[in-house]
Every structure is written in structure tokens, then in C-alpha cells.
Amino acid sequence: MTERPLHGCCCAGAMAIDWPLEMLFGTVRRLLKREDETMGQTIKTSAKDIVKAAMAAVPAISVEEALPLVTSGIHVFVDLRDGTEQATTGVIPGAVASSRGMMEFHIDPESPAHKPEFNQDKTYVFYCASGGRSAMAAQVAMDMGLSPVVNLTGGIGAWTKAGGPLDQG
């Protein structure tokens, strides 16, 4: 450590007295810098709370109930995961890929990104990795007017654990 006096005095005693002060000031500067790096916003609702509210608002379906619906012809499975997740894990056979970031545009018939799969008189079964994103997406889809919509409890993780069929994404 280089000793730098905090004042103009150059005597040896000043150096011995000033180094603890410099250490103290250095610590204060580091603490202030850390404080500056923290978020400048006050988050009032956590992501966990939003997911919990969505799960309470959206009807749920268990994997056991959903398994026979894949081939029913009156259900549309909607995969809300991103393409990387779909490619890694696979997708439920026949599922519509609609990442969480694009779903609203896929549902909206006025959008150039509209997917006609969302314009059917069928029940929509939303799923993601574990059920949180799909619950939030299902709530938004219901707010947009898509109906009926259900959320797959446990998502693709529960589906895979139950031995549900998958197509490679």
C-alpha cells in the first residue's frame, strides 16, 4: 500500500496517523459505490407474487388430465418457452410454439405476427418449464379474450416426469 498523506504535512508522524483515516475513507467510498450499484427503483410486487396471483386466477389442469388431450382434436397445447428450451427438451406433440415475448402478437388477429392456431373454437392448454410463465401468459390471453384457457400444472417438467410424449423441437 502506498502511503499518501491526506494533507500537506510531510512529516513521518502525519503518515502514521493518516493511513488509518485513508483506510476508513476508502471503505466509505467502496460502500457508497456499492450503494450506487443497487437498484434505483422500489419494486412493490415480486415476480413470485405475480406468478402466484396468475396461478390463482387461471384454471389449472394436471398432467394426468392433460395426457389424453394431446390427441383429442379439441385442445391446442401452447408452448410458451423460448426456442432454445424447446430444442433442448422437445415439445408436446402438435403444440403451438409461442414464446412468452411474442404470445400477445400471435393471439391478436390484427397483428402481422398472428398465428391462426389461436383462432379456433378449442381449449388452449398453456405450458412452460414449470408452470409460472404459462400461468402469467394464460392470464394475459384470457384478458385478451382467448377462451377457454388452462395452465398445465408443473409444465413440461411434470409432463416429462409422467412419461408424456415429446417431439424434438
Contacts in CASP RR format, 6 or more apart in sequence:
PFRMAT RR
TARGET T0000
AUTHOR 0000-0000-0000
METHOD contacts of the structure
MODEL  1
MTERPLHGCCCAGAMAIDWPLEMLFGTVRRLLKREDETMGQTIKTSAKDI
VKAAMAAVPAISVEEALPLVTSGIHVFVDLRDGTEQATTGVIPGAVASSR
GMMEFHIDPESPAHKPEFNQDKTYVFYCASGGRSAMAAQVAMDMGLSPVV
NLTGGIGAWTKAGGPLDQG
1 19 0 8 1.000
3 15 0 8 1.000
3 18 0 8 1.000
3 19 0 8 1.000
4 18 0 8 1.000
4 22 0 8 1.000
5 14 0 8 1.000
5 15 0 8 1.000
5 18 0 8 1.000
6 18 0 8 1.000
6 21 0 8 1.000
6 22 0 8 1.000
6 25 0 8 1.000
7 14 0 8 1.000
7 18 0 8 1.000
8 14 0 8 1.000
50 136 0 8 1.000
51 132 0 8 1.000
51 135 0 8 1.000
51 136 0 8 1.000
54 132 0 8 1.000
54 135 0 8 1.000
54 136 0 8 1.000
54 138 0 8 1.000
54 139 0 8 1.000
54 151 0 8 1.000
55 131 0 8 1.000
55 132 0 8 1.000
55 135 0 8 1.000
55 151 0 8 1.000
57 139 0 8 1.000
57 142 0 8 1.000
58 126 0 8 1.000
58 135 0 8 1.000
58 138 0 8 1.000
58 139 0 8 1.000
58 142 0 8 1.000
58 149 0 8 1.000
58 150 0 8 1.000
58 151 0 8 1.000
59 148 0 8 1.000
59 149 0 8 1.000
59 150 0 8 1.000
59 151 0 8 1.000
60 150 0 8 1.000
60 151 0 8 1.000
60 152 0 8 1.000
60 153 0 8 1.000
61 69 0 8 1.000
61 125 0 8 1.000
61 150 0 8 1.000
61 151 0 8 1.000
61 152 0 8 1.000
61 153 0 8 1.000
62 153 0 8 1.000
63 152 0 8 1.000
63 153 0 8 1.000
63 154 0 8 1.000
63 155 0 8 1.000
63 158 0 8 1.000
63 159 0 8 1.000
63 161 0 8 1.000
63 162 0 8 1.000
63 164 0 8 1.000
64 162 0 8 1.000
66 77 0 8 1.000
66 125 0 8 1.000
66 152 0 8 1.000
66 159 0 8 1.000
67 162 0 8 1.000
67 164 0 8 1.000
69 75 0 8 1.000
69 77 0 8 1.000
69 123 0 8 1.000
69 125 0 8 1.000
70 77 0 8 1.000
70 92 0 8 1.000
70 93 0 8 1.000
70 94 0 8 1.000
70 165 0 8 1.000
73 122 0 8 1.000
74 122 0 8 1.000
74 123 0 8 1.000
75 122 0 8 1.000
75 123 0 8 1.000
75 124 0 8 1.000
75 125 0 8 1.000
76 96 0 8 1.000
76 117 0 8 1.000
76 118 0 8 1.000
76 120 0 8 1.000
76 122 0 8 1.000
76 123 0 8 1.000
76 124 0 8 1.000
76 125 0 8 1.000
77 92 0 8 1.000
77 94 0 8 1.000
77 95 0 8 1.000
77 96 0 8 1.000
77 125 0 8 1.000
77 127 0 8 1.000
77 152 0 8 1.000
78 95 0 8 1.000
78 96 0 8 1.000
78 98 0 8 1.000
78 103 0 8 1.000
78 124 0 8 1.000
78 125 0 8 1.000
78 126 0 8 1.000
78 127 0 8 1.000
78 134 0 8 1.000
78 137 0 8 1.000
79 86 0 8 1.000
79 91 0 8 1.000
79 92 0 8 1.000
79 95 0 8 1.000
79 96 0 8 1.000
79 97 0 8 1.000
79 98 0 8 1.000
79 127 0 8 1.000
79 128 0 8 1.000
79 156 0 8 1.000
80 98 0 8 1.000
80 99 0 8 1.000
80 100 0 8 1.000
80 103 0 8 1.000
80 126 0 8 1.000
80 127 0 8 1.000
80 128 0 8 1.000
80 133 0 8 1.000
80 134 0 8 1.000
80 137 0 8 1.000
81 89 0 8 1.000
81 99 0 8 1.000
81 100 0 8 1.000
81 128 0 8 1.000
81 129 0 8 1.000
81 133 0 8 1.000
81 156 0 8 1.000
82 99 0 8 1.000
82 100 0 8 1.000
83 97 0 8 1.000
83 99 0 8 1.000
83 169 0 8 1.000
85 129 0 8 1.000
86 97 0 8 1.000
86 169 0 8 1.000
87 168 0 8 1.000
87 169 0 8 1.000
89 129 0 8 1.000
89 156 0 8 1.000
89 157 0 8 1.000
89 160 0 8 1.000
89 166 0 8 1.000
90 156 0 8 1.000
90 166 0 8 1.000
90 167 0 8 1.000
90 168 0 8 1.000
90 169 0 8 1.000
91 97 0 8 1.000
91 156 0 8 1.000
91 166 0 8 1.000
91 167 0 8 1.000
91 169 0 8 1.000
92 127 0 8 1.000
92 156 0 8 1.000
92 159 0 8 1.000
92 164 0 8 1.000
92 165 0 8 1.000
92 166 0 8 1.000
92 167 0 8 1.000
93 165 0 8 1.000
93 166 0 8 1.000
93 167 0 8 1.000
94 167 0 8 1.000
95 127 0 8 1.000
96 106 0 8 1.000
96 115 0 8 1.000
96 117 0 8 1.000
96 118 0 8 1.000
98 106 0 8 1.000
98 107 0 8 1.000
98 115 0 8 1.000
98 118 0 8 1.000
100 128 0 8 1.000
100 133 0 8 1.000
100 136 0 8 1.000
100 137 0 8 1.000
102 113 0 8 1.000
103 137 0 8 1.000
103 140 0 8 1.000
103 141 0 8 1.000
104 111 0 8 1.000
104 140 0 8 1.000
104 144 0 8 1.000
105 111 0 8 1.000
105 112 0 8 1.000
105 113 0 8 1.000
105 114 0 8 1.000
106 113 0 8 1.000
106 114 0 8 1.000
106 115 0 8 1.000
106 118 0 8 1.000
107 114 0 8 1.000
107 115 0 8 1.000
107 118 0 8 1.000
107 141 0 8 1.000
107 144 0 8 1.000
107 146 0 8 1.000
108 114 0 8 1.000
108 144 0 8 1.000
109 118 0 8 1.000
109 119 0 8 1.000
118 124 0 8 1.000
118 146 0 8 1.000
123 148 0 8 1.000
123 149 0 8 1.000
123 150 0 8 1.000
124 138 0 8 1.000
124 141 0 8 1.000
124 146 0 8 1.000
124 148 0 8 1.000
124 149 0 8 1.000
124 150 0 8 1.000
125 150 0 8 1.000
125 151 0 8 1.000
125 152 0 8 1.000
126 134 0 8 1.000
126 135 0 8 1.000
126 137 0 8 1.000
126 138 0 8 1.000
126 141 0 8 1.000
126 149 0 8 1.000
126 150 0 8 1.000
126 151 0 8 1.000
126 152 0 8 1.000
127 134 0 8 1.000
127 151 0 8 1.000
127 152 0 8 1.000
127 154 0 8 1.000
127 155 0 8 1.000
127 156 0 8 1.000
127 159 0 8 1.000
128 134 0 8 1.000
128 137 0 8 1.000
128 155 0 8 1.000
128 156 0 8 1.000
129 155 0 8 1.000
129 156 0 8 1.000
129 157 0 8 1.000
130 154 0 8 1.000
130 155 0 8 1.000
130 157 0 8 1.000
130 158 0 8 1.000
131 151 0 8 1.000
131 152 0 8 1.000
131 153 0 8 1.000
131 154 0 8 1.000
131 155 0 8 1.000
132 151 0 8 1.000
134 151 0 8 1.000
134 152 0 8 1.000
134 155 0 8 1.000
135 151 0 8 1.000
138 149 0 8 1.000
138 150 0 8 1.000
138 151 0 8 1.000
141 149 0 8 1.000
142 149 0 8 1.000
152 158 0 8 1.000
152 159 0 8 1.000
159 166 0 8 1.000
160 166 0 8 1.000
END
